[in-house]
Amino acid sequence: MRIGPFVSVSIVAVAFACSSDPPSADPAIDAPNGGASDASAPEREADAAARPDAAAESGDAGGELADPALAGPFAVEESETTVNVASTGDEVPVRLALPKGTTKVPLLVFAPGFRIEASQYLGYVRHAASHGYASMVVAVPTSLLGNDNTRQANDMIGAADWAGSAANLGGRVDASRVVFAGHSLGGKLALLAGSLAPARTKAIVALDPVDSGGPSGCSAPCVVVKEKMSTLNVPALFVGETTDAEGTFNACAPAADNYVAFFSRAKAPSVEVTALGANHMSFVDDVAACGLTCSLCKPATAAAGSVAAMSRAFLVAFAQRHVGGMAAADAYLTGAVAQSRYVATGAATIRSK
């Protein structure tokens, strides 16, 4: 469902009225300064040094890797606009978060789940922006009568084109280094966008992606994306759940079409994270405020907000590893930190190849 109303205007640094957004359980979202910690750099370094599992480390690309589970070092400015995508003719609402004081930063393009408000994913773009990524939620058009997946993926690519060339963004966005991401249908579209624009796609993050076209199946213009995994040479992260894998009515992420089906076909390097006790809607910012769409899936047993917070951390860690070139991020993806935080505590299982 589109967010609105929107007006097609030049991007300006107009902050959202954050009081109207749903609350978040993620400290990276609730932090002051628009998502960045209010601690000074020395204070952040001292705090990291005091936590052995979250110590700042130098990566391959130089600089320090901030803990992906916490707010990054950048304050965040937010704005909204409508992007006219020339290749599809669609007018696509966009909500943008930029790290302040940066130039030529990589870009995260995030697509929502089917009929889920784009505002339910602001936590992801704010968190990524605090870690140095220009980040946007792109409300691609959807229809109950069937979806043209290629057109929707091209809307994501068109939004990336716009961000890289918009004069009023002042060249702050490097659209040659893109992370395509999304939830549910959006996760599928992120993988499809990556296959359509492989040169610029440096990483893909799919949160409980679903490859089916709904109850009637996937017939053109619906695209079966898992069949493209064997030819997709882009690092991919899949975060999913198994609560909604089975069921006669409410299998919101059927086993044959869910994240496991994608991961099993994906090339290395790929990471699969199974959020234990989650359901298909555990990935939105605030399930309680999600409405009817989020009530159709099976109940989750994982704590509200915990899965989304974990997913934000994995998204940033994966981006820092494969876009930022920081080898230290491996500790937060599959290594010691991830094992102690998520596997040992029963929050998730992790596989990689």
Buried (B, 14 or more C-beta within 10 A) or exposed (E): BBBEEBEEEEBEEEEBEEEEBBEBBBEBBEBEBBBBBEBEEEEBBEBBEEEEBBBBBEBEEEEBBBBBBBBBBBBBBBBBBBBEBEEBEBBBBBBBBBBBEBEEBBBBBBBBBBBBBBBBBBBBBBBBBBBBBBBBBBBBBBEEEBBBBBBBBBBBBBBBBBBBEBEEBEEBBBBBBBBBBBBBBBBBBBBBBBBBBEEBBBBBBBBBBBBBBBEEEBEEEBBBBBEBBEEBEBBBBBBBBBBBBEEEEEBBBBEEBBBBBBBEBBBEBBBBBBBBBBBBBBBBBBBEBBEEBBEEBBEBEBEEBBBBBBBBBBBBBBBBBBBBEBBBBBBBBBBEBBBEBBBEEEBBEBEBE
